[in-house]
Every structure is written in C-alpha cells, then in structure tokens.
C-alpha cells in the first residue's frame, strides 16, 4: 500500500490504520502541531522520529508490546520509543529500574546507554500513548488525539494478531490495555518502574523471561534482551 508522502509511517501500519489518518481528530491534531511549531515551540521527538515505534517494528513483526505514556520532554532524549533515550543521553530513572529487573531476571548487566532500538528491531513495539510533547512540559500534548490513534493501533494488534505479549506497567498502561483478550494473548501487569512505584511490586516480576517463555511456547523466536554497547549504536541518532 502506498503511504502518502506527508505520513512517515511503515506501510504495514498504514494499511491497518489508514482510516484513522482520515478521521477529523487526526486533522485537528495536525493543525494543533502546526500551530505549536509556528508559535516557536520545540516539539519532541523530532518530526522524522514521531512514528519511530511503528517504523522500527512493522505490524506483522510485533511479538511484544510495551506501553508507555508520554515522550521524554528534555533535549535530546525522545526518539519515538517509550522508555528509550538516544545513545549518549543519561539513562532515566525508570529505565534504570527496568535494567535492574532485567539483570535480576536474566542476569544481563545494565548497558552503558539507554537506547532500546535493538529491542524494537526484534519485534518489541515500544509505544507511548502520546507521541509528541512540548519541551519542558510533561503531558502537554495529552488529550489532543494521540491517545485515540494509539488505542486504534493496540486494538488492531489485539484483533488481527495472535499470541502477542502485552507488558502493562502502571495503572495508565493497564487501563489502556484493559480490553485485551488474555485468552488470545499473554498480558502481564505490574506497577510502573518509576522510583515512586517500582518497589511496590515491579521488582521480581520477571517480565523478560516470561515473555520469552511464552514466545517459545508458541514456536516463536525469543527476544535477545541484551543490548549492544553504545559504540555500536552510533547510527541510531542519525537514521531513526
């Protein structure tokens, strides 16, 4: 399917979400973003990276879905994948806790960076509910239409695909994924990995090994959760 030049999303996703792009709320969202930029506001992530989650993980290749809420709102952080930051950017606290759980679960030492692009390229859809944010203003683009768009994406996955792993950390992600059929997919719920809530039940949940066990039980390749060193990811900041 031919994707319009003004929409930078993978053809496989455009095929299932084309109707969403044509709905009034998306035109209103586009107008809002244009006005914000015209007013001189800095929007994260940069335009080519807004749909990075969809472009890095084509629809048919999704194995695991991790839901986030908002992009990071600091300079140089967001690049279109939830919880992930570009190489060279300090690892945020929630991601530090994710790496601690990864080490406890699979014995994988924390990497020297916070870029999760290799996970995305293996089939881990790292999807934020809201795909843009104004610099320095967390949650500033909530309620503008992105949530409806990402809800549609999750619905399409849940309906059209089978035997996916949905990892829902925190109440926000759990509400967003409340409709997912746990008889058709593996749905894992736990507290958010943020420093405020990680000790309330996030640690010890072993999501990474559980995800791989489920994939293997359904004759699918597991995820290699070990991340390469930052020096091998220099291309990420340029090409995504």
N, C-alpha and C positions, 0 to 999 in steps of 0.2 A: 504493500500500500504506500502510495506517495504521500509523504508528510509535507505540509505547506512550509515554505521557506521561513516563515516567521515563527514556527514552532520547533524548538530544538529538543525533540524527544525521540527515543528509539522507535522505529516503525512498528515493532511488535506491540509496544504500549499504545501507540497512536491508534492501532487497529481496534483495540478494545476500549479506548477512551475517547474516540473521535466525537461521540455525541456530547461528551462533557465540554469539549472545547467550543462547541457551537451553542452552548446554553448561555442565557443572559448573564448569569453570575460570573462567568469567565470573562465576558466582555467588560463587565463592571470592574473586575479585578485588574484587567489590563489597563483600564483607564486610571484606576487608582495608582498603579505603579508608575505610569507615565507622569502623572501629576506630581508624585513624590519626587521623582528624578528631576522633573522640570523645576521644582522648588529648591533644588540643590541638595537634597537629602541623599546620603550614602546608603545604598541598599546592599545587604549581604544575603547569600553569596553573590559574586559577580554573575551577570546575566548568563554567560555560557554554562555556568555550573548549577543553575537553579534546578534543572532536571537530571542532575548527575546520578541520583539513585536509580532512576529509570533507564538512563543510558548505560550505566555500568552493569545492570542486571536485567537483561531482556526478559519479557514476560514468561516465555517458555522455560527459561533457565533458573527461575526463582526456586530455591529449596527452603530457605529460612527467611522469615520476616522479623525484623526488629523495629519496633515503633518508637519514635521519639516525639517531641512536642514542637520545639522551636529551633531554628538555626542559632548557632552562637552569634552574638552581636558585637564581638570585639574584632579589631582589624586583623585580617589575615587568617582568621580561624575557620569560618564556614566554607565548605566546598561542596555542599549538596548531599552529604551523607550524615545521618544522625549519629551523634556522639563522636564523630571523627573530626580531626583537625589536620591541616596540611603539615607535611614534614617541616621540622624546624620550629614549630609552634609549641609552647609548653602544653603538656598533657593536662586537660581539665580534670577537676576532682572526681566527677562521676566516672570518667573513663579510667582514671587511676584505680578506682574500686572495681571496675569491670576487669581490668588486668589482674588485680589481686585475686578475684574469683577464678579467672582463667588459670592462674598459677596453682591455686588450691585444687581446682577441678582436674586439670590435665598435666600439671607440672611444667607448664610453659612459662619461662621467665618473662617479665614485662619487657616490651621492646623499648628502644631509646627514642620513640616518637609516638604520636597518636593518630597516625593515618591508617584508616581501616579500608582503604581502597582495595587491597588484595582480598578481603572478605567479600566485598561487593562483586568482584570479578569471578568469584567462585559460586555465586548464587545466593548471597545473603543480601536481601533487599533492606537497606538501611534508610528507612523512610520517616521523615519528620511529618507531623500533621500539617504544619505551616511551612511553606517552602522559602519564604523570604522574611527579612526583618530589617528594621532601620538600625543603623549603627548606634550602639549605646542604649537602645530602648528595647529591652526584652519584651516579647509578646506584642510588639507594636503592630504587627500585621495579622493578628488573630481576628477572626470574625469578618474577614474580607472575601472569603470564598475558597481559600486553600483547603480548609477542612472538608468542604463538600467534595472537592476534587480528590483528595487523598482517601476519603471514605469510599468513593467510587472505585478507586484502584484496589483497595482492600477487598471490597465486595466482589470485584471481578476475579481476583485471585481465589477467594474462598469458594466461588461458584464454579469457575471453569477449570481449576486445578485440583488435584487430589494429593493427599499425603504430604502437605507442607507443614513446616514447624513455625508456629507463631510465638514469639517471645514478647510478652507484655509486661514491661517493668513499670510499676507505679499505677495509681488509680486512673490517671488520664488515659494511658495506653489501654488499660483494661476496659474502660468504658467504650473506647473507640473500637475495640475488637470484641465487644460482648456478644455480637451476633454470630461469631464464627462457630461452625459445627465441629465440636470436639470428637464426633464420631468419624468425621471425614479428614480431620487434620489433628496434629498434635499441638495443643495450646498450653503454654507454660506461663503462669502468672506468678509474680513475685514483687516485693517492694522495689522502689526505684533505687538505683545505685548511687544516688547523691549522698554526700556526707550526712545529710539530715535524716536519711531513712535507711541507709544500707545495713545498719546494724539491727534493724527491725525485722530481718528475715531475708534480705538479699543474699548475704554471705551464706554459703553452704548449699545453695540451690542447685549447683552443678548444671547449669543450662547448656554448656558446650558439649559435655559428654552425652547428656540426654538427647540433644539434637542429633548428634552423630549416631547414637544407638538407634534412634527412630529412622533416620535415613537408611542405615544399613539394613534394618528390619524390613524396609520396603524396597530393597535391592537398588539403592541409590548411593552414589559416591558421597562419603562424608566430607565435611569441611576441614581443611587444614587451617586450624585457628592460629597457628604460629605465624607471626608477621615477620617479613624480611627486615633487615636493618635499614635505617633511614637512607643510607647512601644508595640503596637500590631503588629508591622511590623518587629520585630527583625529577623524573618525568611527570609525576602526578600534578604538581602545581602548574605545569605548563599545558598538559594535554587534556585534563578533565574539564 
